[in-house]
């Protein structure tokens, strides 16, 4: 996939996350923890906006093709994984990884572990992708 196609796919995944985040916002009261449902809604919107913003400057990254591919996957997969973690936390009513929005809810250990894994892996992936993007912006492409 070339640079322009990757940028386009970032726009696509970003807009899809925004749409899914808006739908999650419609069903916030149906979650076991509605406060966490609101966090899932806003978190998905923010992840979507992040991907849209990344798509806007993707062609300016001064990285090699392999590094670019890795960063793209970290951002896209990490955004979807962390969004899934937020929705699971709201649906399960877990609170171990989200104490400020989860209290006074508590879920079974297995559900807490799943939410923790999704949020940890997704968050680390997005952070790593953002670090690579900052590194790739250190100088104009081709200089």
Order of alpha helices (4+ residues) and beta strands (2+ residues): alpha-alpha-alpha-alpha-alpha
